[in-house]
């Protein structure tokens, strides 16, 4: 259960991010995957992350402090955005510099739209995370906006695509910002990882 969520700062570069003294969880996905809606649902705060109908609206690394004990990070999306190609390249550089260098990053949650079949850009992004040894989990979004058959087919197809490159699949969560499906599962996962973080801190 989240009792308090507060905006800390927006950073243009990883060097400007808050001091890495708390466990951190980043949320990333293709433009218009429902990232802001999911973050607001998790925190039970309707206006915490800004929702836009314009893909690619998030252009900074946005930190939120949760219960004064861990950071939730809203990252710029990848893929289509109404910005020049040169600017998209800058976004990608900033994104991967953050993912590679942020020492307190416990997990990158990769958001996947459950309404559509597997997209090559998502698979490539996940495989790059694996190559860089960045811990991640998959969150299927908008599960309330598709039929059970479509949900089954799309998510199983996605896992099948991943299985071509991965011997073991990451943790997967099924969510809806409308029904709050998956909220407790994700927060339980965070609590579990935070305990491990605390244990490591204790013995350092």
N, C-alpha and C positions, 0 to 999 in steps of 0.2 A: 504494500500500500504506500502510495506517495502522499506525504502530508504537506510538503512545501516544494515549489518549483519556482525558481527565479532566474531571469535573464542576467547573465554576467557581462558578456561582451561579444562583439563581432570582430573578427580578425581577418585582415587581408592576406596575411602570410602565417605559416606555422610558428614563426619566431614571436609573433605578437600574442599567441595563445596564453591563457592563464598558466601559472606555475603547475607543472605536472605532479601534484602532490596528492591526487585523489584518483581512484579508478574511473576510467572514461569509456563511454560507449557511443560510437558514431553511427549515424543513420544516413544511408546513401542509396541512391537509385536513379533510374532514368527519369528524365523530366516528366512531370505529371503522373507519377506513380502513386501519389497519395501520401507523400512523406509528412507534410505539415499536418494533415488531418490525423495521421497515426500518432505523431508526437503529442498533439493536443489531447487525443484520446488517452494515451498512456498517462499523461500528467493530470487528466481531468481538468484541463484549463483551455477554454475555448479560443483564447487569443494568444497563447504562448508563442506558437510558431505561426508566422504569417502565411495565410493561404491565398494563392493567386491562381487565376485562370490562365496566366501567361507562363508557358513552360520556361524553365531556366531562370526563375525569379531569384532563387537563392544563389548569391554570388560570393558570399563570405563564409568563413568558418564561425558558426554561431554556438556559443557555449551557454548551457543552462545548468545551474547548480541544483541538484535534487537532494532534498532533506539534509543539506549541508554536508553530504557525505560522498557524493559521486557526481560526475559530469555527464550530461546528455549533450551530444554534439550534432547539430543540424548542418550537414555538409552540402556543398553545391552538387547538383545532379550531373550525371554524365549523359551523353547522347544529344538528342535534338534540343536546341535552344535558339531563340531568335537573337543571336549575337554573331558578330563576325568570326570567321574561322580562327583568326589569330587570337582572339579573346578566348575562344574555347580551348585552344592549346594552353593558354596561360592558366585557365581553370584546372585543366588536367595536371599540369605541372605542380600547381599548388596543392591539389588534392592528394597526389601520390607522395609529395614531400611530407605532407601531414601524416598520411597513413604509415609511411616508412619510419619517420623520425619521432613520432609521438610516443615516448617511452611508457606512458601510463595507459595507452590504449589497450583495453581488455578485449574488446570485440567490435568489429564493424558489422552492423546489421545491414545486409543488402536486401533492398525491397524489390519484390517482383510482382507485377500485375497478374493476379490469378485469372483474369478474364481472357487472356490471350495466350497463344502457344509460345513455346520458348523462342526468345529473341537472341540472335547471334551476339549482339553487343553485351547482353547480360552475361552470357556464358564466357565471353572473352574477358570481361571485367573480373569475374569470379576466378577464372584461371590465373589471371595476373596476380590477384591477391594470394593465391596459393603459391605461385612462383616466388613471391616476395615474403612468404611465410607470415602473412598477416592474419591473425585469428578472425574468423567471421562466422556469421550464421545467416540463414535466409529467412526472410519474412514475406509470405505471400499476402498481398493486400487486396482489398475490395472483394472479398469472398462472398459478400452478400449480394453482389451485382452480377452473379452468374448462376447458372443451374448447377446442381450437384454433379451431373454428368460432365459438364464442361470443366468444372473445378477438378474433378478426378482426372480427366484426360489431360488437361493442361499441366497440372502439377506433377503427374506421373511422367509425362513427356519431358518436363524440365529435369526431373531427377534422372531420367534415362540419359539425357544429354550430358549431365554432369558425370554420370557413371563411366562415360567414355574416357574421362581424364582422371577420375578420382576413385581410389579403392574404397574409401570410406566417406560417406556423405556427411556434411555438417548438420548441426541442429536446424530444424525447420519449424516455423511457426505459421499458423493460419489466422489471419486477422480481418476485422471489419471495424472501421472507425465509427460506423453507425450503431452496430449492436454491441460493440466493445469486446467482441470475440478475440481471444488470444491475449488479452491484456494481462491477466494473472499469470499465464504461462511465461510471457516475456519477463515480467517483473520477478517472478520466482527464479528464472535463469540468472538475472542480474544479481539478486540476493546471494545466490549460490557462488557466483564468481567473485563477488565482493568479499565473501568469507575467505576464499582462497587468497585474495589480495591481502586481506588483513593478516592472515597467517604468515605470508611471506614477509610482510612488513615487520612483524613481531620478531622474526628470526634474523633479520638483516643486521 
